[in-house]
Amino acid sequence: MADLALKIARRIRREGPLSVAAFMAMALHDPEDGYYARRDPLGRAGDFVTAPEISQIFGELIGLCLADFWQRIGRPDSVVVAELGPGRGTMMGDLLRAAAAAPGFRGAAAIYLVEASPVLRAAQSHHLASAGPCFVTSVDELPDGPLLLVGNEFLDALPVRQLVRGRLEWAERVVTLDAAERLVFADGPESPALTLLVAPALRDRPPGTVAEICPAAAAIAVALGERLARQPGMALLIDYGYFPSAPGPTLAAVRRHETVAVLDDPGQADLSAHVDFAAFAAASCAAGAIAHGPAPQGKFLGALGAAARLAALSARATPAERAALESGLRRLIDPAQMGNLFKVLALTSPGLPAPAGFD
């Protein structure tokens, strides 16, 4: 076993089987051997590629959306512009460059990055040096004031619990050790308390049905809802996921752009699960926010002017650059690629207008 697998095995022997969420938390965020503790996972040389790395148009359109909303709420003199899980800082850089077209926006914006990975913080500091970003580790640490927040492929990396329909009630799927001391999945005992954690519409599914819940996402949804109920602002959450809530296991591991077994070599592969946008929106609205969407990513980017931005960039591009711009945008908006699977949810303060792209 590798170092992290040995740590996990020792914890299981000491404490008993781990929830899938506890396993994910260790695999991704163990301070010494976790996936995000010691690597930059992005790009062709990494394990996956996100929308800002595919096309600059993505971040630019998000920037125009934020700047437009800032203007709609009266151009406040100071606004917190925050990003959850900013990767290398690519989207924030593109976002700020485009948003600077709105007079006064850049001077009003205080840049905050919600990031735990020391490796990625270093990359963000380098890429965004001129923006002077401040780093925090949670939404709760963002300062008071009007808020413009965006998170792209952030929620999918939060640890999920997997619940399994038993004969009478639901049980928790856990990670344990088999007779050969290998990490394996197993199902714990059925419990009425676990049944209550499942969305009511899913509770009567047949035995063997799996439902995923994400307490960490729910906590962020509530924090944003409470924040937006107190102070004006907007949050854009962009990710792959489903709406409405649906059953089925979606947890997957990716290494070098290929799917691998979830329990093999923990800490060496990215782990993620599809986002339940209905559950996230409901939790945030219950805390005081107003939800818009989710809208398919392709439709959202189209409404923001993706075609016009492509034409403007292509007009001064070489043939090779033009082809790259076209293929990148196609990947983002094509329903058969990222256009439908990826969705955009907007949260706003009560009484504020819908953001551009949701009108």
WODABEL-V980695 format. One record per residue. N is the residue number from 1. RES is the residue in three letters. SS is DSSP state (A for helix, B for strand, O for the rest). BURIAL is I if it has 9 or more other ideal C-beta (glycine too) atoms within 8 Angstrom, else O. Layout:
# WODABEL-V980695
{{N;RES;SS;BURIAL} {N;RES;SS;BURIAL}}
This chain:
# WODABEL-V980695
{{1;MET;O;O} {2;ALA;O;I} {3;ASP;A;O} {4;LEU;A;I} {5;ALA;A;I} {6;LEU;A;I} {7;LYS;A;I} {8;ILE;A;I} {9;ALA;A;I} {10;ARG;A;O} {11;ARG;A;I} {12;ILE;A;I} {13;ARG;A;O} {14;ARG;A;O} {15;GLU;A;O} {16;GLY;O;O} {17;PRO;O;I} {18;LEU;B;I} {19;SER;B;I} {20;VAL;A;I} {21;ALA;A;I} {22;ALA;A;I} {23;PHE;A;I} {24;MET;A;I} {25;ALA;A;I} {26;MET;A;I} {27;ALA;A;I} {28;LEU;A;I} {29;HIS;A;I} {30;ASP;O;I} {31;PRO;O;O} {32;GLU;O;O} {33;ASP;O;I} {34;GLY;O;I} {35;TYR;A;I} {36;TYR;A;I} {37;ALA;A;I} {38;ARG;O;O} {39;ARG;O;O} {40;ASP;O;I} {41;PRO;O;I} {42;LEU;B;I} {43;GLY;O;O} {44;ARG;O;O} {45;ALA;O;O} {46;GLY;O;I} {47;ASP;O;I} {48;PHE;B;I} {49;VAL;O;I} {50;THR;O;I} {51;ALA;A;I} {52;PRO;A;I} {53;GLU;A;I} {54;ILE;A;I} {55;SER;O;I} {56;GLN;A;O} {57;ILE;A;I} {58;PHE;A;I} {59;GLY;A;I} {60;GLU;A;I} {61;LEU;A;I} {62;ILE;A;I} {63;GLY;A;I} {64;LEU;A;I} {65;CYS;A;I} {66;LEU;A;I} {67;ALA;A;I} {68;ASP;A;I} {69;PHE;A;I} {70;TRP;A;I} {71;GLN;A;O} {72;ARG;A;O} {73;ILE;O;I} {74;GLY;O;O} {75;ARG;O;I} {76;PRO;O;I} {77;ASP;O;O} {78;SER;O;O} {79;VAL;B;I} {80;VAL;B;I} {81;VAL;B;I} {82;ALA;B;I} {83;GLU;B;I} {84;LEU;B;I} {85;GLY;O;I} {86;PRO;O;I} {87;GLY;O;I} {88;ARG;O;I} {89;GLY;O;I} {90;THR;A;I} {91;MET;A;I} {92;MET;A;I} {93;GLY;A;I} {94;ASP;A;I} {95;LEU;A;I} {96;LEU;A;I} {97;ARG;A;I} {98;ALA;A;I} {99;ALA;A;I} {100;ALA;O;O} {101;ALA;O;O} {102;ALA;O;I} {103;PRO;O;O} {104;GLY;O;O} {105;PHE;A;I} {106;ARG;A;O} {107;GLY;A;O} {108;ALA;A;I} {109;ALA;B;I} {110;ALA;B;I} {111;ILE;B;I} {112;TYR;B;I} {113;LEU;B;I} {114;VAL;B;I} {115;GLU;O;I} {116;ALA;O;O} {117;SER;O;O} {118;PRO;A;O} {119;VAL;A;I} {120;LEU;A;I} {121;ARG;A;I} {122;ALA;A;O} {123;ALA;A;I} {124;GLN;A;I} {125;SER;A;I} {126;HIS;A;O} {127;HIS;A;I} {128;LEU;O;I} {129;ALA;A;O} {130;SER;A;O} {131;ALA;A;I} {132;GLY;O;O} {133;PRO;O;I} {134;CYS;B;O} {135;PHE;B;I} {136;VAL;B;I} {137;THR;O;O} {138;SER;O;O} {139;VAL;A;I} {140;ASP;A;O} {141;GLU;A;O} {142;LEU;O;I} {143;PRO;O;O} {144;ASP;O;O} {145;GLY;O;I} {146;PRO;O;I} {147;LEU;B;I} {148;LEU;B;I} {149;LEU;B;I} {150;VAL;B;I} {151;GLY;B;I} {152;ASN;B;I} {153;GLU;O;I} {154;PHE;O;I} {155;LEU;A;I} {156;ASP;A;I} {157;ALA;A;I} {158;LEU;O;I} {159;PRO;O;I} {160;VAL;O;I} {161;ARG;B;I} {162;GLN;B;I} {163;LEU;B;I} {164;VAL;B;I} {165;ARG;B;I} {166;GLY;O;I} {167;ARG;O;O} {168;LEU;O;O} {169;GLU;O;I} {170;TRP;B;I} {171;ALA;B;I} {172;GLU;B;I} {173;ARG;B;I} {174;VAL;B;I} {175;VAL;B;I} {176;THR;B;I} {177;LEU;B;I} {178;ASP;O;O} {179;ALA;O;O} {180;ALA;O;O} {181;GLU;O;O} {182;ARG;O;O} {183;LEU;B;I} {184;VAL;B;I} {185;PHE;B;I} {186;ALA;B;I} {187;ASP;B;I} {188;GLY;O;O} {189;PRO;O;O} {190;GLU;O;I} {191;SER;B;I} {192;PRO;A;O} {193;ALA;A;O} {194;LEU;A;I} {195;THR;A;I} {196;LEU;O;O} {197;LEU;O;I} {198;VAL;O;I} {199;ALA;O;I} {200;PRO;A;O} {201;ALA;A;O} {202;LEU;A;I} {203;ARG;O;I} {204;ASP;O;O} {205;ARG;O;O} {206;PRO;O;O} {207;PRO;O;O} {208;GLY;O;O} {209;THR;O;I} {210;VAL;B;I} {211;ALA;B;I} {212;GLU;B;I} {213;ILE;B;I} {214;CYS;O;I} {215;PRO;A;I} {216;ALA;A;I} {217;ALA;A;I} {218;ALA;A;I} {219;ALA;A;O} {220;ILE;A;I} {221;ALA;A;I} {222;VAL;A;I} {223;ALA;A;I} {224;LEU;A;I} {225;GLY;A;I} {226;GLU;A;I} {227;ARG;A;I} {228;LEU;A;I} {229;ALA;A;I} {230;ARG;A;O} {231;GLN;O;I} {232;PRO;O;I} {233;GLY;B;I} {234;MET;B;I} {235;ALA;B;I} {236;LEU;B;I} {237;LEU;B;I} {238;ILE;B;I} {239;ASP;B;I} {240;TYR;B;I} {241;GLY;B;I} {242;TYR;B;I} {243;PHE;O;I} {244;PRO;O;O} {245;SER;O;I} {246;ALA;O;O} {247;PRO;O;O} {248;GLY;O;O} {249;PRO;O;O} {250;THR;O;O} {251;LEU;O;I} {252;ALA;B;I} {253;ALA;B;I} {254;VAL;B;I} {255;ARG;B;I} {256;ARG;O;O} {257;HIS;O;O} {258;GLU;B;O} {259;THR;B;O} {260;VAL;B;I} {261;ALA;O;O} {262;VAL;O;O} {263;LEU;O;I} {264;ASP;O;O} {265;ASP;O;I} {266;PRO;O;I} {267;GLY;O;I} {268;GLN;O;O} {269;ALA;O;I} {270;ASP;B;I} {271;LEU;B;I} {272;SER;B;O} {273;ALA;O;I} {274;HIS;O;I} {275;VAL;B;I} {276;ASP;B;I} {277;PHE;A;I} {278;ALA;A;I} {279;ALA;A;I} {280;PHE;A;I} {281;ALA;A;I} {282;ALA;A;O} {283;ALA;A;I} {284;SER;A;I} {285;CYS;A;I} {286;ALA;A;O} {287;ALA;O;I} {288;GLY;O;I} {289;ALA;O;I} {290;ILE;B;I} {291;ALA;B;I} {292;HIS;B;I} {293;GLY;B;I} {294;PRO;B;I} {295;ALA;B;I} {296;PRO;B;I} {297;GLN;A;I} {298;GLY;A;I} {299;LYS;A;I} {300;PHE;A;I} {301;LEU;A;I} {302;GLY;A;I} {303;ALA;A;I} {304;LEU;O;I} {305;GLY;O;I} {306;ALA;A;I} {307;ALA;A;O} {308;ALA;A;O} {309;ARG;A;I} {310;LEU;A;I} {311;ALA;A;O} {312;ALA;A;O} {313;LEU;A;I} {314;SER;A;I} {315;ALA;O;O} {316;ARG;O;O} {317;ALA;O;I} {318;THR;O;O} {319;PRO;A;O} {320;ALA;A;O} {321;GLU;A;O} {322;ARG;A;I} {323;ALA;A;O} {324;ALA;A;O} {325;LEU;A;I} {326;GLU;A;I} {327;SER;A;O} {328;GLY;A;I} {329;LEU;A;I} {330;ARG;A;I} {331;ARG;A;I} {332;LEU;A;I} {333;ILE;A;I} {334;ASP;O;I} {335;PRO;A;O} {336;ALA;A;O} {337;GLN;A;O} {338;MET;A;I} {339;GLY;A;I} {340;ASN;O;I} {341;LEU;O;O} {342;PHE;B;I} {343;LYS;B;I} {344;VAL;B;I} {345;LEU;B;I} {346;ALA;B;I} {347;LEU;B;I} {348;THR;B;I} {349;SER;O;I} {350;PRO;O;I} {351;GLY;O;O} {352;LEU;O;I} {353;PRO;O;O} {354;ALA;O;O} {355;PRO;O;I} {356;ALA;O;I} {357;GLY;O;I} {358;PHE;O;I} {359;ASP;O;O}}
